[in-house]
């Protein structure tokens, strides 16, 4: 009998005997092994007990990956295809599930642990586990052949800017530009694709904020953990089973503005909250910031325009708010080896005739060198006007 099959049969026998919430002891496991007609040595029994604890209370076969401090993402496509990201791109792992049913059971148990349902009536779930891990799962037939699980592992601690310099994500001169943006209280957005490190960089920059400032963070799922002494975190809430009780990011941004914030931070701008964030940036709330999905800094105005239009704000109004309230865009990318790097900093400029906002490259980081772009003088001017010293 293979190890996965044995674990599954012992697991089911324990559930039938003492319930799913029981802590599997050595005595219970030995009793179940005897019932299965299997004899194991002491070391093998202890190993089986550990595996069953992971199966019943943890993430099953994925638990060793989640304990690895270098892991940022764990992805399950099929019982035989489990992938992991340790910051250098996706790697195939030797982890295996017994079958597709085992993957489904794990997904449903994790969802239940987050207080959410995952079944035919609700075939996908996006939730946060008690330890902060972000869970997304999709059941068949929405996902072909097998339940698909995606786990985003939270950072155990926030990085520091010197650590990013050491890791090669940015050079020392580029780090000084980022420090100056924070010191000057410029309003900015961090853009990039999925997995480019937007949340990580935002947490690092928030750690540079004056310790006397009150930072109010609004997120769909709590991921930002900045190293700052005065951070207040607000988290959105989905509707319950009756379809009521929803709290949106837009609701939370409005509440954040009433909490005497020195800086309002939106973990990810992806809906109508963009209107309230841009409005806050135009009404005396300096240093507001957040992240947004975009392929390049040049795409950010169009992305924000689309989000504003989706909640009925006219195009001209969106660009007017952007032009008056938003100062800079920091673009991140992942290179061919999977390393996350700061690609450059752009400033925003409003066309005199069109009134539309575009981004202008101020600084570009390429090949280990920092190169001034057409917007470098404008960025320096904004920093100086705010009392900061440009690098």
C-alpha positions as CSV (number, residue, x, y, z in Angstrom):
1,X,0.0,0.0,0.0
2,X,1.5,3.4,-1.0
3,X,2.1,6.1,1.6
4,X,-0.6,8.5,0.3
5,X,-3.2,5.7,0.2
6,X,-2.3,4.6,3.7
7,X,-2.5,8.2,5.1
8,X,-5.9,8.7,3.4
9,X,-7.3,5.4,4.8
10,X,-6.0,6.1,8.3
11,X,-7.3,9.6,8.1
12,X,-10.8,8.4,7.2
13,X,-10.7,5.8,9.9
14,X,-9.8,8.4,12.5
15,X,-12.6,10.7,11.3
16,X,-15.1,7.9,11.5
17,X,-13.9,7.0,15.0
18,X,-13.3,10.3,16.8
19,X,-14.3,13.1,14.4
20,X,-12.4,15.4,12.0
21,X,-11.4,17.8,14.8
22,X,-9.6,15.2,16.8
23,X,-5.8,15.5,17.4
24,X,-4.3,12.3,16.0
25,X,-2.2,10.7,18.9
26,X,0.2,7.8,18.5
27,X,-2.2,5.4,20.3
28,X,-5.1,6.3,17.9
29,X,-2.9,5.8,14.9
30,X,-1.6,2.5,16.1
31,X,-5.1,1.3,16.7
32,X,-6.1,2.4,13.2
33,X,-3.1,0.7,11.7
34,X,-4.0,-2.6,13.4
35,X,-7.5,-2.3,12.0
36,X,-6.0,-1.9,8.5
37,X,-3.7,-4.9,9.1
38,X,-0.5,-2.8,8.9
39,X,2.4,-3.0,11.2
40,X,5.0,-0.1,11.4
41,X,8.0,0.7,13.6
42,X,8.1,3.5,16.1
43,X,9.8,6.0,13.8
44,X,7.3,5.3,11.0
45,X,4.4,5.7,13.4
46,X,5.7,9.1,14.5
47,X,6.2,10.2,10.9
48,X,2.6,9.0,10.1
49,X,1.3,11.0,13.1
50,X,3.0,14.1,11.9
51,X,1.6,13.6,8.4
52,X,-1.9,13.1,9.8
53,X,-1.7,16.3,11.9
54,X,-0.9,18.2,8.7
55,X,-3.7,16.4,6.9
56,X,-6.3,17.0,9.6
57,X,-5.4,20.4,10.9
58,X,-2.8,21.9,8.5
59,X,-2.5,22.0,4.7
60,X,-1.8,18.3,4.2
61,X,1.0,17.6,1.8
62,X,1.5,21.3,1.2
63,X,2.4,22.0,4.9
64,X,6.2,21.6,4.4
65,X,6.1,24.1,1.6
66,X,4.1,26.7,3.6
67,X,6.7,26.3,6.5
68,X,9.5,27.2,4.1
69,X,10.4,30.8,4.8
70,X,11.5,31.3,1.2
71,X,8.2,30.3,-0.4
72,X,5.8,33.1,-1.6
73,X,3.3,31.0,-3.6
74,X,2.1,27.4,-3.7
75,X,0.0,26.3,-6.7
76,X,-1.9,23.0,-7.1
77,X,-3.0,22.2,-10.7
78,X,-3.5,18.5,-10.4
79,X,-2.7,15.8,-7.8
80,X,0.7,15.3,-9.6
81,X,1.5,19.0,-10.4
82,X,2.3,21.1,-7.4
83,X,4.3,24.3,-8.1
84,X,6.1,26.7,-5.8
85,X,7.6,30.2,-6.1
86,X,10.6,31.0,-4.0
87,X,11.2,34.4,-5.6
88,X,13.0,33.1,-8.7
89,X,10.1,31.9,-10.8
90,X,7.9,28.8,-10.6
91,X,9.4,25.4,-9.7
92,X,7.8,22.0,-10.0
93,X,7.9,20.1,-6.7
94,X,7.8,16.3,-5.9
95,X,4.7,16.8,-3.7
96,X,1.8,14.5,-4.7
97,X,-1.8,14.0,-3.7
98,X,-3.5,10.6,-3.6
99,X,-6.1,11.7,-6.2
100,X,-8.3,14.6,-7.3
101,X,-10.7,13.9,-4.4
102,X,-7.8,14.6,-1.9
103,X,-7.2,18.0,-3.5
104,X,-10.9,18.8,-3.3
105,X,-11.1,17.8,0.3
106,X,-8.1,20.0,1.2
107,X,-9.5,23.0,-0.6
108,X,-12.9,22.6,1.1
109,X,-11.3,22.2,4.5
110,X,-9.1,25.3,4.1
111,X,-12.1,27.3,2.9
112,X,-14.1,26.1,6.0
113,X,-11.2,27.2,8.2
114,X,-11.5,30.7,6.8
115,X,-15.3,30.7,7.4
116,X,-16.2,30.3,3.8
117,X,-18.0,27.7,1.8
118,X,-16.7,25.8,-1.3
119,X,-19.2,23.5,-3.0
120,X,-21.4,23.2,-6.1
121,X,-23.4,26.3,-5.2
122,X,-20.2,28.3,-4.5
123,X,-17.5,26.7,-6.8
124,X,-14.8,29.2,-6.1
125,X,-13.5,31.0,-3.0
126,X,-11.1,33.9,-2.3
127,X,-10.3,34.0,1.4
128,X,-7.7,34.6,4.0
129,X,-6.6,31.7,6.3
130,X,-6.1,32.3,10.0
131,X,-2.3,32.5,9.6
132,X,-2.7,35.2,6.9
133,X,-2.2,32.9,3.9
134,X,-4.3,34.0,0.9
135,X,-6.4,31.1,-0.4
136,X,-8.0,30.9,-3.9
137,X,-9.6,27.7,-5.0
138,X,-11.9,26.6,-7.9
139,X,-13.8,23.4,-8.1
140,X,-14.6,21.3,-11.2
141,X,-16.3,21.6,-13.6
142,X,-15.3,25.3,-13.5
143,X,-11.8,24.1,-13.3
144,X,-11.3,21.2,-15.7
145,X,-10.5,17.8,-14.3
146,X,-9.3,18.8,-10.8
147,X,-9.7,21.4,-8.1
148,X,-7.2,24.2,-8.5
149,X,-5.6,25.7,-5.4
150,X,-3.6,28.9,-5.2
151,X,-1.9,30.0,-1.9
152,X,-0.2,33.3,-1.4
153,X,2.1,33.0,1.6
154,X,2.5,36.2,3.7
155,X,5.9,37.5,4.6
156,X,7.0,36.6,8.1
157,X,8.4,40.1,8.4
158,X,8.8,43.3,6.3
159,X,11.9,43.7,4.2
160,X,14.0,46.8,4.6
161,X,15.3,49.0,1.8
162,X,18.9,48.0,2.4
163,X,17.9,44.4,2.1
164,X,16.3,45.1,-1.3
165,X,19.5,46.8,-2.4
166,X,21.5,43.7,-1.3
167,X,19.1,41.5,-3.1
168,X,19.6,43.4,-6.4
169,X,16.0,44.7,-6.6
170,X,17.3,48.3,-6.7
171,X,20.7,50.0,-6.4
172,X,21.6,52.5,-3.7
173,X,21.0,55.6,-5.8
174,X,17.5,54.3,-6.7
175,X,16.8,53.6,-3.1
176,X,17.6,57.2,-2.4
177,X,15.0,58.3,-4.9
178,X,12.4,56.2,-3.1
179,X,13.4,57.7,0.3
180,X,13.0,61.2,-1.2
181,X,9.5,60.4,-2.5
182,X,8.5,59.3,1.0
183,X,10.2,62.2,2.7
184,X,8.5,64.7,0.3
185,X,5.1,63.1,1.0
186,X,4.4,62.7,-2.7
187,X,1.3,60.7,-3.7
188,X,2.3,57.7,-5.7
189,X,1.1,54.3,-7.0
190,X,3.2,51.2,-7.4
191,X,2.3,49.3,-10.6
192,X,3.4,46.0,-12.1
193,X,2.1,42.6,-13.1
194,X,1.0,39.7,-10.8
195,X,3.9,38.6,-8.6
196,X,6.1,41.5,-9.4
197,X,6.5,42.5,-5.7
198,X,4.1,45.4,-5.4
199,X,3.0,44.6,-1.9
200,X,6.5,43.9,-0.7
201,X,7.8,47.3,-2.1
202,X,4.9,49.2,-0.7
203,X,5.4,47.7,2.8
204,X,9.1,48.6,2.6
205,X,8.3,52.2,1.7
206,X,5.7,52.5,4.4
207,X,8.4,51.5,6.8
208,X,10.3,54.7,5.8
209,X,7.3,56.9,6.8
210,X,7.9,59.3,9.8
211,X,7.1,57.3,12.9
212,X,4.9,60.1,14.1
213,X,2.6,59.7,11.2
214,X,-0.6,57.7,11.5
215,X,-0.9,55.4,8.5
216,X,-4.4,53.9,7.7
217,X,-4.2,50.9,5.4
218,X,-7.2,49.6,3.5
219,X,-7.0,46.1,1.9
220,X,-9.2,43.5,0.4
221,X,-7.1,40.9,2.2
222,X,-4.7,41.9,4.9
223,X,-1.2,41.4,3.4
224,X,0.7,44.6,4.1
225,X,2.7,44.4,7.3
226,X,4.9,47.5,7.3
227,X,7.6,48.0,10.0
228,X,6.0,51.1,11.3
229,X,4.8,51.9,14.9
230,X,1.5,53.6,14.0
231,X,-0.4,51.5,11.4
232,X,-4.2,51.0,11.5
233,X,-5.4,48.2,9.2
234,X,-8.9,47.9,7.7
235,X,-10.0,44.8,5.8
236,X,-12.9,44.4,3.4
237,X,-15.6,41.7,4.1
238,X,-17.5,39.6,1.6
239,X,-21.3,39.1,1.9
240,X,-22.4,36.2,4.1
241,X,-24.4,33.2,3.0
242,X,-27.6,35.3,3.0
243,X,-25.9,37.9,0.7
244,X,-25.7,40.6,3.3
245,X,-23.0,42.2,5.4
246,X,-20.6,43.1,2.6
247,X,-18.0,45.8,3.3
248,X,-16.2,47.1,0.2
249,X,-12.8,48.8,-0.2
250,X,-14.7,52.0,-1.2
251,X,-16.6,51.9,2.1
252,X,-13.3,51.5,4.0
253,X,-11.5,54.3,2.2
254,X,-14.4,56.6,3.2
255,X,-14.1,55.4,6.8
256,X,-10.3,55.8,6.7
257,X,-10.7,59.5,5.9
258,X,-12.5,60.0,9.2
259,X,-9.8,58.4,11.3
260,X,-7.4,61.3,11.3
261,X,-4.9,59.7,8.9
262,X,-1.6,61.2,7.9
263,X,-1.4,58.8,5.0
264,X,-4.2,56.7,3.4
265,X,-3.0,53.5,1.8
266,X,-5.0,51.2,-0.5
267,X,-3.3,47.8,-0.8
268,X,-4.6,47.3,-4.3
269,X,-6.7,49.8,-6.3
270,X,-9.1,47.7,-8.5
271,X,-12.5,49.3,-8.3
272,X,-14.6,52.3,-7.3
273,X,-12.3,53.0,-4.4
274,X,-10.0,54.8,-6.9
275,X,-12.4,57.7,-6.9
276,X,-12.3,58.1,-3.1
277,X,-8.5,57.7,-3.0
278,X,-7.9,60.3,-5.7
279,X,-10.4,62.6,-4.0
280,X,-8.5,62.2,-0.7
281,X,-5.2,63.1,-2.5
282,X,-6.9,66.3,-3.7
283,X,-8.2,67.3,-0.3
284,X,-5.2,67.7,1.9
285,X,-4.3,64.0,2.5
286,X,-0.7,64.1,1.3
287,X,1.4,61.0,0.8
288,X,-1.5,58.7,-0.2
289,X,-0.4,55.6,-2.0
290,X,-1.3,52.1,-3.2
291,X,-0.7,49.5,-5.8
292,X,-2.4,48.9,-9.2
293,X,-2.1,46.1,-11.8
294,X,-0.6,47.5,-15.0
295,X,1.8,46.2,-17.6
296,X,3.7,49.5,-17.6
297,X,3.7,52.9,-15.9
298,X,2.4,54.4,-19.2
299,X,-0.7,52.2,-18.8
300,X,-1.6,53.5,-15.3
301,X,-3.7,56.5,-16.5
302,X,-5.8,54.3,-18.8
303,X,-6.2,51.7,-16.0
304,X,-7.4,54.4,-13.5
305,X,-9.7,55.9,-16.1
306,X,-11.3,52.5,-16.7
307,X,-11.8,52.0,-13.0
308,X,-13.4,55.5,-12.6
309,X,-15.6,55.0,-15.6
310,X,-16.9,51.7,-14.1
311,X,-18.5,53.7,-11.2
312,X,-19.8,56.5,-13.4
313,X,-17.1,59.1,-13.0
314,X,-16.6,61.0,-16.3
315,X,-13.3,60.6,-18.1
316,X,-12.4,64.3,-17.7
317,X,-13.1,64.1,-14.0
318,X,-10.9,61.1,-13.5
319,X,-8.0,62.7,-15.4
320,X,-8.5,66.0,-13.4
321,X,-8.3,64.1,-10.1
322,X,-5.2,62.2,-11.3
323,X,-3.4,65.3,-12.6
324,X,-4.0,67.3,-9.4
325,X,-3.5,64.6,-6.8
326,X,-1.1,61.9,-8.0
327,X,2.6,62.8,-8.3
328,X,4.5,59.6,-9.3
329,X,4.3,56.0,-10.4
330,X,6.8,53.4,-9.4
331,X,7.0,50.5,-11.9
332,X,8.1,47.0,-11.0
333,X,8.9,44.0,-13.2
334,X,10.2,40.5,-13.0
335,X,13.2,39.6,-15.2
336,X,13.8,36.4,-17.1
337,X,15.3,34.7,-14.0
338,X,12.2,35.6,-11.9
339,X,13.9,38.3,-9.8
340,X,11.6,41.2,-8.9
341,X,13.2,44.6,-9.6
342,X,12.2,48.3,-9.6
343,X,12.2,49.2,-13.3
344,X,11.7,53.0,-12.9
345,X,9.9,56.0,-11.6
346,X,7.5,58.1,-13.7
347,X,5.9,61.5,-13.1
348,X,2.4,62.4,-14.2
349,X,1.7,65.3,-16.5
350,X,-1.5,66.8,-17.9
351,X,-1.7,67.9,-21.5
352,X,-2.5,71.5,-21.9
353,X,-5.0,71.0,-24.8
354,X,-6.4,67.6,-24.1
355,X,-6.5,67.8,-20.3
356,X,-5.6,64.1,-20.3
357,X,-2.9,62.7,-17.9
358,X,0.1,60.8,-19.2
359,X,3.2,59.5,-17.5
360,X,6.7,60.7,-18.3
361,X,9.7,58.5,-17.4
362,X,11.9,60.3,-14.8
363,X,14.3,57.6,-13.8
364,X,15.0,54.2,-15.4
365,X,17.0,51.4,-13.8
366,X,18.7,49.3,-16.4
367,X,21.7,47.0,-16.4
368,X,22.7,48.1,-12.9
369,X,22.7,51.7,-14.0
370,X,20.3,54.6,-13.2
371,X,19.4,56.7,-16.2
372,X,17.6,60.0,-16.2
373,X,14.5,60.3,-18.4
374,X,12.6,63.3,-19.8
375,X,10.7,63.7,-16.5
376,X,13.8,63.8,-14.2
377,X,13.8,67.6,-13.9
378,X,10.0,67.6,-13.1
379,X,10.5,65.0,-10.4
380,X,13.4,66.9,-8.8
381,X,11.3,70.0,-8.9
382,X,8.4,68.4,-7.1
383,X,10.8,66.9,-4.5
384,X,12.4,70.3,-3.9
385,X,9.1,72.1,-3.6
386,X,8.1,69.6,-0.9
387,X,11.3,70.3,1.0
388,X,13.1,67.0,0.1
389,X,16.5,66.8,-1.4
390,X,16.7,64.9,-4.7
391,X,19.5,62.3,-4.9
